[in-house]
Amino acid sequence: MHYSIPESPEEILALRKRPIDEELIAAAIAGVVKIARSQGQSLDDLTEEVLCDRGVLDRAQRRWLSELVVRAWDNIPL
């Protein structure tokens, strides 16, 4: 199953209806990066948000996720 990269917060929320797998998570991360860029956020802004959001993930998980966000930022074309 292939997912397109979400282009809006609504499209990211719509992913909740799909079964969770690696492709879904990758698409969600790519979508967040793409949306952040379109809103003029910097990589530092985005990683700070990830590290500060204590809603679901613990500190180690947030750090791991922030590293994935950095990789996605570096690898997703503008």
Secondary structure, DSSP 8 states (H G I E B T S, - for coil): -------SHHHHHHGGGS---HHHHHHHHHHHHHHHHHTT--HHHHHHHHHH--SS--HHHHHHHHHHHHHHHHHS--
